[in-house]
Amino acid sequence: MTTRKEKDPLGEVEVDAAALYGAHTVRALENFPLAGRPVHPALVAAMGAVKHACASTNRSLGAWKGDDAKADAIERACGELAKGLLDAHVIVDALQGGAGTSTNMNVNEVIANRALELLGEPRGAYGRVSPLDDVNLHQSTNDVYPTALRLAAIRLLHALERNVLALQEAFQDKEKELAHVVKVGRTQMQDAVLTTLGREMGAYAEALSRDRWRIYKCEERLRVVNLGGTAIGTGLAAPRQYIFKVVDALRELTGIGFARAENLVEATQNADVFVEVSGILKANAVTLLKISNDLRLLSSGPEAGIGEIRLPARQAGSSIMPGKVNPVIPEAVSQAAMLVMGHDAVIAAACAAGSLELNPFLPLVAHCLLGSLDLLARAADVLRRHAVVGLKADEERCRAHVEGSTAVATALVPLVGYEKAGEVARRARETGRTVRDVAVGEGLVTAEQFDDILRPEAVCRLGMP
């Protein structure tokens, strides 16, 4: 036989005989051919952990008493799902109606059928292990799904924090390596004052440091869960002892400091915490986009542009222009950042669209939030490995820009005053001479004084000595 027959409240359904999922999953596959991809693997693993916590709590309260084999099989199946061993059987579309019910039922069926397999029973023998009466005991999609989403987001936040830190440290290394390279600083895309490449790299590192701190702190919001609240936060059909113990079990199982929400009804209704976290992710996207744009500008040309830095050559840049090498890494990272910004807008709309006791659009929130976390972590890693680590200064180009730019005239202000410095800049522009030639040639400063104001220490110190 290639299929087996299962029943749900709507009637009989043909299910692949080899599948661990069941009738509810088949219905969902027919109903929701939308995103064209299954739910995020991190969410599947988190569902396994949450189901494991629920099962162990139920077992401690006497469920399956006298049938240790059944309890063991359910817990083992939950553990396998949490480790990613059963991902191939969680196949419902990422976008689905029902506030995540299809995901919850897909998981319930997979755990039940895997437990049956461990017990030596045929798949679909739900009289022995039921997806609803056993695996989903004392639960609702409305408390399990958002709790799992929080767990998945926290785990991905940890990965993102590591990659942001690594990128920050890469820029700090460049800050030290390029501290001696004096260059023209620009405001409004125009020559302004002198700075160093090291200072520019240090500024990127500092922005990423703020992002890392925000990412670290926003985990606190996600630790408050509504697990035990069942349908709308009142704990309908769940024993009081279960409600008090299940979050403790999840905390012990995952090593993450989860806490039960003081107001489970409110925690079931509102999804604003995901908007808050998404805002933090958007801030990181903004940082990555700004840095990527700067790297593209600083490496532009290289002969006919700014060309002050050289990015590692990653691939040929054109099918028609020989020798062209494009800044493909900053370009790709920019696109990831832009998509995260788009996800943020979608998350805000989805969370605002919740109605009364529940938000039915959490699958969309999960799809965008977990996708953003993945995108940002990978973008930070790619930018670090393929662009920042191999970044080099074109020191001759930087020196030529400094010598040929009237921006250096600003450094003369403390020595000769604003008006005379302005006259020097104007005469240099009109005659095609350098600011140094004009200032020294007209006796306004000595050559030693002029060279002193161009030292890296001079252009970087805070204020005038």
Secondary structure as GFF3:
##gff-version 3
##sequence-region A 1 465
A	DSSP	beta_strand	3	8	.	.	.	ID=ss1
A	DSSP	beta_strand	11	16	.	.	.	ID=ss2
A	DSSP	alpha_helix	23	31	.	.	.	ID=ss3
A	DSSP	alpha_helix	41	60	.	.	.	ID=ss4
A	DSSP	alpha_helix	68	82	.	.	.	ID=ss5
A	DSSP	three_ten_helix	87	89	.	.	.	ID=ss6
A	DSSP	alpha_helix	101	118	.	.	.	ID=ss7
A	DSSP	pi_helix	131	135	.	.	.	ID=ss8
A	DSSP	alpha_helix	141	177	.	.	.	ID=ss9
A	DSSP	beta_strand	182	187	.	.	.	ID=ss10
A	DSSP	beta_strand	190	196	.	.	.	ID=ss11
A	DSSP	alpha_helix	197	222	.	.	.	ID=ss12
A	DSSP	beta_strand	224	225	.	.	.	ID=ss13
A	DSSP	alpha_helix	240	254	.	.	.	ID=ss14
A	DSSP	beta_strand	259	260	.	.	.	ID=ss15
A	DSSP	alpha_helix	264	269	.	.	.	ID=ss16
A	DSSP	alpha_helix	272	298	.	.	.	ID=ss17
A	DSSP	beta_strand	309	310	.	.	.	ID=ss18
A	DSSP	alpha_helix	328	352	.	.	.	ID=ss19
A	DSSP	alpha_helix	362	383	.	.	.	ID=ss20
A	DSSP	pi_helix	384	388	.	.	.	ID=ss21
A	DSSP	beta_strand	392	393	.	.	.	ID=ss22
A	DSSP	alpha_helix	395	404	.	.	.	ID=ss23
A	DSSP	three_ten_helix	406	412	.	.	.	ID=ss24
A	DSSP	alpha_helix	413	416	.	.	.	ID=ss25
A	DSSP	alpha_helix	418	431	.	.	.	ID=ss26
A	DSSP	alpha_helix	435	441	.	.	.	ID=ss27
A	DSSP	alpha_helix	447	453	.	.	.	ID=ss28
A	DSSP	alpha_helix	456	460	.	.	.	ID=ss29
###
